[in-house]
Amino acid sequence: MENAAGADRQQLTPAEIRAKRKRDVALGYRIFAAMRWGDLGDGHISARDPERPDCFWLLRYGVSYHRATVDDLVLVGPDGELVEGEGPINIAGYYIHQPILAARPDAVSAAHVHTGWGTPFSAEARTFDTITQESCIFFERHALFDDEEVQVQSTVAGGRIAQALGDSCAVILRNHGLLTVGDRVSEAVGLFVHMERVAEAHMKVRDPQPISAEAARFARDDLIKHGAGRAAFANLISRHIGDRSVVEPAARLKKSA
């Protein structure tokens, strides 16, 4: 995974990088909603601030994912304080995301939401086998958080998730669900959708024939060389969202009208 500072085009200003990351966070929540995830508010997507790397943007608590906009995002500080924005902070999101982003300077974003296949698969407390093309994306790149603390109530608990994650791009949270990280918001969100599809395949298949390690590595390296998550994100936007301006700040939309 490339360095977080290099994840955005170098010619962009910090303000432009921040605006892009925030827009992608809002779009990411809308993608989750389009997939029928997060109706209970059980998820979160973060984006590291480019000028305050110990702070990250998150959707304020109580906003329905299908209505998420940039105006609904709040900047959360390293101690869980509200730095910018208005509204309550998703405290579970802080407990999980702050330790992960602190431990992974290469990561810009993390994504987690409860899903119909990832959550039940996580109850088996095991990692993925290479049984589909998409599963190769995660071959030797994901981990298992084998801990029954599903009610994460502190950054200490979140720190254990970060430790289990290590330098991987994804982690299966035992009895809880899936979590991905990326050097862009789009990568983290797109990888999450891929990961859910891999979990679905595991829960449906009866007698899988595993792909060999050699073939899995070849497929993985080809699939991720241009960013498997980023490609998925772009296609999901095209299919489910369309006009990206739906998440733009109200002031900007009013000015352009």
C-alpha positions as CSV (number, residue, x, y, z in Angstrom):
1,M,0.0,0.0,0.0
2,E,1.4,3.4,-1.0
3,N,2.1,6.1,1.5
4,A,-1.0,8.1,2.5
5,A,0.5,11.3,1.3
6,G,1.1,9.8,-2.1
7,A,-2.4,8.3,-2.4
8,D,-3.7,11.6,-3.9
9,R,-2.2,13.4,-6.9
10,Q,0.8,15.5,-5.8
11,Q,-0.4,18.6,-7.6
12,L,-3.5,18.9,-5.5
13,T,-3.5,21.3,-2.6
14,P,-4.3,20.0,0.9
15,A,-7.8,21.7,0.6
16,E,-8.4,19.9,-2.6
17,I,-7.3,16.6,-1.2
18,R,-9.5,17.1,1.8
19,A,-12.5,17.9,-0.4
20,K,-12.0,14.8,-2.5
21,R,-11.6,12.5,0.5
22,K,-14.7,13.9,2.1
23,R,-16.7,13.6,-1.1
24,D,-15.6,9.9,-1.4
25,V,-16.6,9.2,2.2
26,A,-20.1,10.6,1.6
27,L,-20.3,8.6,-1.6
28,G,-19.1,5.5,0.2
29,Y,-21.9,5.7,2.7
30,R,-24.4,6.0,-0.2
31,I,-22.9,3.0,-1.8
32,F,-23.4,1.1,1.5
33,A,-27.0,2.2,1.5
34,A,-27.5,1.1,-2.1
35,M,-26.2,-2.3,-1.1
36,R,-28.8,-2.3,1.8
37,W,-26.2,-2.1,4.5
38,G,-26.2,0.2,7.5
39,D,-29.9,0.7,7.9
40,L,-29.4,0.4,11.6
41,G,-26.4,2.8,11.7
42,D,-24.1,-0.2,12.2
43,G,-21.0,1.0,10.3
44,H,-18.5,3.7,9.5
45,I,-16.1,5.0,6.9
46,S,-13.2,7.2,7.8
47,A,-10.8,9.5,5.9
48,R,-7.6,10.9,7.4
49,D,-7.3,14.7,7.2
50,P,-4.3,15.6,5.0
51,E,-3.1,18.5,7.2
52,R,-4.1,17.0,10.6
53,P,-3.1,13.3,10.1
54,D,-4.1,12.4,13.7
55,C,-7.7,13.5,12.9
56,F,-10.2,11.8,10.6
57,W,-13.6,12.6,8.9
58,L,-16.6,10.5,9.7
59,L,-20.4,10.7,9.1
60,R,-22.0,12.3,12.2
61,Y,-24.1,9.9,14.1
62,G,-27.8,9.7,13.2
63,V,-27.6,10.5,9.5
64,S,-29.2,7.9,7.2
65,Y,-26.5,6.6,4.9
66,H,-28.6,7.1,1.8
67,R,-28.7,10.8,2.5
68,A,-25.1,11.3,3.5
69,T,-23.5,14.5,2.2
70,V,-20.2,16.3,2.8
71,D,-22.0,18.7,5.1
72,D,-22.9,15.8,7.4
73,L,-19.2,14.8,8.1
74,V,-17.4,15.7,11.3
75,L,-13.7,15.8,12.0
76,V,-12.8,13.6,15.0
77,G,-9.6,14.4,17.0
78,P,-7.2,11.8,18.5
79,D,-8.9,11.9,21.9
80,G,-12.4,11.6,20.4
81,E,-13.2,15.3,20.5
82,L,-15.2,17.1,17.8
83,V,-12.7,19.3,15.9
84,E,-15.0,20.4,13.0
85,G,-18.6,20.0,12.1
86,E,-21.8,19.7,14.1
87,G,-23.6,16.8,15.6
88,P,-22.8,13.7,17.7
89,I,-19.8,11.6,16.9
90,N,-20.2,7.9,16.2
91,I,-18.2,6.8,19.3
92,A,-17.8,3.2,18.1
93,G,-16.3,4.5,14.9
94,Y,-13.8,6.5,16.9
95,Y,-12.9,3.5,19.0
96,I,-12.2,1.4,16.0
97,H,-10.8,3.9,13.4
98,Q,-8.5,6.0,15.6
99,P,-6.2,3.1,16.6
100,I,-6.1,1.7,13.1
101,L,-5.2,5.0,11.4
102,A,-2.7,5.7,14.2
103,A,-1.0,2.4,13.6
104,R,-1.1,2.6,9.8
105,P,0.4,5.8,8.5
106,D,0.1,4.4,5.0
107,A,-3.7,4.2,5.3
108,V,-6.1,7.0,4.5
109,S,-9.3,5.2,5.2
110,A,-11.0,2.3,6.9
111,A,-14.5,0.9,6.2
112,H,-16.7,-1.4,8.2
113,V,-20.5,-2.1,8.2
114,H,-22.6,-5.1,9.2
115,T,-23.6,-7.2,6.2
116,G,-25.7,-10.2,5.4
117,W,-22.8,-12.5,4.5
118,G,-19.7,-11.0,6.1
119,T,-21.2,-11.0,9.6
120,P,-22.3,-14.6,9.7
121,F,-19.0,-15.7,8.0
122,S,-17.1,-14.0,10.7
123,A,-18.8,-16.2,13.3
124,E,-16.8,-19.1,11.9
125,A,-13.6,-17.4,13.1
126,R,-11.5,-18.2,10.1
127,T,-9.9,-16.5,7.1
128,F,-10.8,-16.9,3.5
129,D,-9.8,-19.7,1.2
130,T,-8.9,-19.0,-2.4
131,I,-12.1,-20.4,-3.9
132,T,-13.1,-17.6,-6.3
133,Q,-11.3,-15.0,-8.5
134,E,-12.3,-12.2,-6.0
135,S,-10.9,-14.2,-3.1
136,C,-7.5,-14.0,-4.6
137,I,-7.5,-10.2,-4.0
138,F,-7.2,-11.0,-0.3
139,F,-4.7,-14.0,-0.6
140,E,-2.0,-13.3,2.0
141,R,-3.5,-9.8,2.5
142,H,-6.1,-10.3,5.2
143,A,-6.1,-11.3,8.9
144,L,-8.4,-12.6,11.6
145,F,-9.2,-10.7,14.8
146,D,-9.9,-13.8,16.9
147,D,-11.4,-12.0,19.9
148,E,-15.0,-12.1,21.3
149,E,-15.0,-8.4,22.3
150,V,-17.7,-7.6,19.7
151,Q,-18.8,-4.5,21.7
152,V,-15.8,-2.3,21.1
153,Q,-15.9,0.2,23.9
154,S,-12.4,1.7,24.0
155,T,-9.4,2.6,21.8
156,V,-7.6,-0.2,23.7
157,A,-9.9,-2.7,22.1
158,G,-9.6,-0.9,18.8
159,G,-5.8,-1.2,19.2
160,R,-6.1,-4.9,19.4
161,I,-8.0,-4.9,16.1
162,A,-5.2,-2.7,14.6
163,Q,-2.6,-5.2,15.9
164,A,-4.5,-8.1,14.3
165,L,-4.8,-6.2,11.1
166,G,-1.1,-5.6,10.9
167,D,0.0,-4.5,7.4
168,S,-2.9,-6.3,5.8
169,C,-5.6,-4.6,3.7
170,A,-8.5,-6.3,5.5
171,V,-9.4,-8.1,8.7
172,I,-12.3,-10.4,9.7
173,L,-13.6,-9.4,13.1
174,R,-14.8,-12.6,14.8
175,N,-18.5,-12.7,15.4
176,H,-18.7,-9.1,14.2
177,G,-18.0,-8.7,10.5
178,L,-15.5,-7.3,8.0
179,L,-13.2,-4.3,7.9
180,T,-11.0,-3.0,5.1
181,V,-8.3,-0.3,4.9
182,G,-7.0,1.6,1.9
183,D,-4.6,4.3,0.7
184,R,-7.7,6.0,-0.7
185,V,-11.3,6.1,0.5
186,S,-12.3,4.6,-2.8
187,E,-9.9,1.7,-2.2
188,A,-11.2,0.9,1.3
189,V,-14.9,1.0,0.2
190,G,-14.4,-0.9,-3.0
191,L,-12.3,-3.6,-1.2
192,F,-15.1,-3.9,1.3
193,V,-17.7,-4.7,-1.4
194,H,-15.3,-7.3,-2.8
195,M,-14.8,-8.8,0.6
196,E,-18.5,-9.2,1.2
197,R,-18.9,-11.0,-2.1
198,V,-16.0,-13.4,-1.1
199,A,-17.8,-14.0,2.3
200,E,-21.0,-14.8,0.4
201,A,-19.3,-17.3,-1.8
202,H,-17.9,-19.1,1.3
203,M,-21.3,-19.3,2.9
204,K,-23.0,-20.6,-0.3
205,V,-20.5,-23.1,-1.8
206,R,-20.8,-26.7,-0.8
207,D,-17.7,-28.4,-2.1
208,P,-15.2,-25.7,-3.2
209,Q,-12.1,-26.6,-5.1
210,P,-9.3,-24.2,-3.9
211,I,-7.1,-22.3,-6.3
212,S,-3.4,-23.1,-5.9
213,A,-1.1,-20.6,-4.1
214,E,0.8,-20.0,-7.3
215,A,-2.4,-19.3,-9.3
216,A,-3.8,-17.2,-6.5
217,R,-0.7,-15.0,-6.3
218,F,-0.8,-14.5,-10.1
219,A,-4.4,-13.5,-10.0
220,R,-4.0,-11.3,-6.9
221,D,-1.1,-9.3,-8.4
222,D,-2.9,-8.7,-11.6
223,L,-6.2,-7.7,-9.9
224,I,-4.6,-5.3,-7.5
225,K,-2.0,-3.6,-9.7
226,H,-4.3,-0.8,-10.6
227,G,-6.3,-0.9,-7.4
228,A,-9.1,-3.5,-7.2
229,G,-11.0,-1.4,-4.7
230,R,-10.8,1.9,-6.7
231,A,-12.1,0.1,-9.9
232,A,-15.0,-1.3,-7.9
233,F,-15.8,2.0,-6.3
234,A,-16.0,3.7,-9.7
235,N,-18.3,1.1,-11.1
236,L,-20.5,1.2,-7.9
237,I,-20.8,5.0,-8.3
238,S,-21.8,4.7,-11.9
239,R,-24.4,1.9,-11.2
240,H,-26.0,3.2,-7.9
241,I,-25.3,6.9,-7.5
242,G,-24.7,8.5,-10.9
243,D,-24.4,12.2,-10.3
244,R,-21.6,12.6,-7.7
245,S,-22.7,16.2,-6.9
246,V,-25.5,14.9,-4.7
247,V,-23.1,14.7,-1.8
248,E,-21.4,18.1,-2.4
249,P,-21.6,20.9,0.2
250,A,-24.9,22.8,0.1
251,A,-23.1,26.2,-0.3
252,R,-21.2,25.0,-3.4
253,L,-24.4,23.6,-5.0
254,K,-26.2,26.9,-4.3
255,K,-23.4,28.9,-5.8
256,S,-23.4,26.8,-9.0
257,A,-27.1,26.9,-9.4
